[in-house]
Every structure is written in C-alpha cells, then in structure tokens.
Amino acid sequence: MINMAPKYSVFLFCLVLFWTAKQCIAEGVDCCEVCSCVFNSLLSGTIVNCHNKGLSSVPSNIPLNTYDLDLSNNRLNTVRNYSFTGLKSLRFLNLGMNKIALLEKNAFTGLDNLRVLRLNQNILLMNYTTYPEMVFLPLSGLQELYIEDNFDKTDGEYADKIFKPLRELKILQLDTFSSPTFGEGFTHLKHLRRLLIGGGRIRCSMTILKNNTFNAFRAVPLDELVMTHCLLRLLEAGSFQFFPYLSILKIPENKVGVKNVLRSLNTLRSRNMTEINISKIRFDSHKTDLLRIDDSVLTTDVIRYLANICVTKIDLSRNRIRKPSETGYIGK
C-alpha cells in the first residue's frame, strides 16, 4: 500500500500558505512582504508581526485568520474607522509605542473576539475627542486594556463612559491626574481584578488620594491595586475602604511618609492578603527634619495597623526606619 500521508501533509501546508497569501494580496501589494506572517497550527491562526516597520497607517488586507497582530513602534497617528473589519479571529492587538492621538468612533468595529488591546505609549489624551464615547462598544469580550504612558496632565477627568461596554475586563492599566475622580463608567467593570495606575515611561501624576477616590469600585471584585511611581503627598486614612477583596497592594515610592501609609491600611484589617509593598517611602521634602525623623520611628500604635492584617509578603525596604525602644528593631 502506498503511504499518501507525507504528500497529503505537504498539500495541506501549501494550501494554508496559499490561502494566507491570498488574504493579503490587494491591488498588487502583499502585506506579508512588509510584515512577518506565520501560521500557527496550534492556534489555527496567523501571527502577524509589523513591529517597527515605519507604518503610518494600519495596513489593509491583513490575513482574515490573524490571531495576533503587532503594530507597535510605528508612526501611526490615527486609528481610522473600520481598520480591522473582518478580523473575527483576532485575539491580541498591539498598537503601543506609536504617535496615536485619535481613535475614530468605529476604529475597532469587527473585533468581537479581541481579548487584549495595547494602546500604551502614544499621545492619547483622556477626553471624548480622543476617545469617542462608544469607541470600545465592539470589544464586549475584551479582558485586558493597557492605555498607560499617554499623558502627564495633572488636571482633568476620566472620559469614564468609554469603559461601560467593557464588562468582561479583568486588567486595566491607565494614567491618572493629580486628584482623580473615577466616574460612573468604572462601576460597570464587574469583572475587573487588577487596576494598575501609572506606567514606566511617564511618572504617575497622582498627588492626592482621598477617602472617596475609589468609590466607583465598591462593587468591583478588585484583588490587586498597583500605583507605580506616584507623587502622592496626601493619603487620607480611608483611601482603600472600597476594596473588600483586595489581596495585593503596591504603593511604593511616594512622599506621604511611612506612618501615613500604615494608617491607611487600617481599613484592610482582618484581611488575608498576599502582598503589601510600601517600600521607598519618603516624607514631603517641605517638612522639617524633625518631622521626617519622627516619621521613620515606628511605635506600637502604628505597627498595629500591619499586625491586624494576615499577609504573606510585606516589603518595607529602603524606608530608613529607625529602632524605637518600645517596639524593637524593624529594618533599614
């Protein structure tokens, strides 16, 4: 008996290549000659890598079976209407590190199955001109959204209505303002588990955290809050009261003082937590040396805020904590 399996496999492979190329070709331009297009049999889709190709617009005629599309580090300045129409298999879209300043209303139409969207490191201001109110409406299944490192304005408000359709969102990373208000739109994020404020390229602008700042998250099952490199100078004692499921809290490198940070943990008492990171805390530089020294001496009444929390890992490093006679040595 003649074994036809090898020839059949070659035929299928060629058929897949031909079908993928056919989707790319339009008006004599093969997009897969500009970008890398690799079919992944495990994903039953094509991975298209257009990273750093000097593109000034979203290329047309992307393979219809594309699963992962990387358009990062190009020269895109606008995401036009219907740029991704027909890409029903797309799960991952990376538009980070461009010069995008505008998303048109129907920019993401057709991406019903998208799970991860990266728009970080662009110049997207948080307003309804940049983000039309219904721009994320087609993304009902989106699970991760990264829009950090876009602006460093201290004054402003979130265009919070854009988040209403994102009911399946689990991870959100975004920029913030000096004294932010999280509006009604955030209350619709019923599956949000991780909130990451600030990025790596632009320093977090938040300087004030009030008792009611996170009021919109009172019914959100958030278990991780990270505020990266924020310039906090005021932290009210009840700032974290609206996070009943919080397991991980990271607020390093602020200027409110160690004692103020520890007092804010009082609303987390009797919790079982995985991690608390309050490292590299400094006191407001405008305060006197005497007050700064006092902040570094942790007495029993301050330490009890930590003692009331059952936590697996605590990072208090690089806080210049001194040893008071009544509590014993804490750390350096």
Phi, psi and omega in degrees: 000136180276129180277113183265357186302312181300315181295322180295321179294318179296318179300315179297318180299315180295322179298319179295316179299317181295317181296318179297314181296323181298325180291334184277330192279125175205134179054034175079007181248124178262107184297334181284356170273337177273317181248160175277125179239113183236122178281130178250113184292330179292325180269348185054039180203172183259137174261117183252119181248106178248023182299129174057049179253006179073022182286138177254358176206163178292125182294145178273166176059043172290143180310131185293342179264017182297131181257323184225123182236117180251110178245024185285158175058048174240204183240030179293134177242344179215140171258109187283162176304138173060031179293337186237023181301133177094351183270064185287345179268354186292128178248325184235127179229119181248110177246019183289161175058045172243204176236033185292125179240355183210134171246118178287158190308318183254031183301325186250017177300133179100350183263055184299331186253012180295137181248327183228127178233124178248120175235019184290157178057051170238207177229046181274109177282150183273080176210172185279355172281315178288314180247093175305146189308322184256019186298329181263008182304320180290348188262049185295339180259007183297136182247335181223130179227125181239110181231029182276170179060043178247326181211156178233029178291141179271331181251141178152180178224152177290140170280069195293340181295339180293340183272350184305317182287349189270059186286345179260003184296133180247331181229130178226125174237128186208165175279175181213183181243178182299311177230081190286152170238122179267106187284187187301331181300330181288340181292344181277355182276070190287350179241011182293127180246329182232126175242115183246115183254121183096163181232213182247337184267319180250129182292141179299128186276352186296124176244340184231129176234112186260169180301329183256009183303315186261024182304326182294345184260011186298332180251017181259132184281049184292129177242357176218126177235123180233125175241103190269123174054039179279147183268039184304131175235346176224124180228106181284152190299332183258023186300330186252020186289342185263020180240077184291343183250011187298129179242331180232126178230121179232111178225057181283166170059051172242183187234031181265351181094146184298317183297319179296321178296315180296322178297326180292344180280354182300328180286354178257010183300150180068015178270156166257112184238155180271317185206140171230120179245109176230051181271162174058039180274136177235161176266148179314125185297345180280348180283162181285160178300324181297318178292324178295320178295318179299323180294333184274354179259109184266114180267174184302320183294336178273318181298332183298337178294328175279322183297337181275002180243131175271104186232139183286318185224129176235130176247107177245020187290155174057041178249001179057040180288134180259168184260106175277150185296330185273352181240342184086180186286134180252310181164188182240000000 
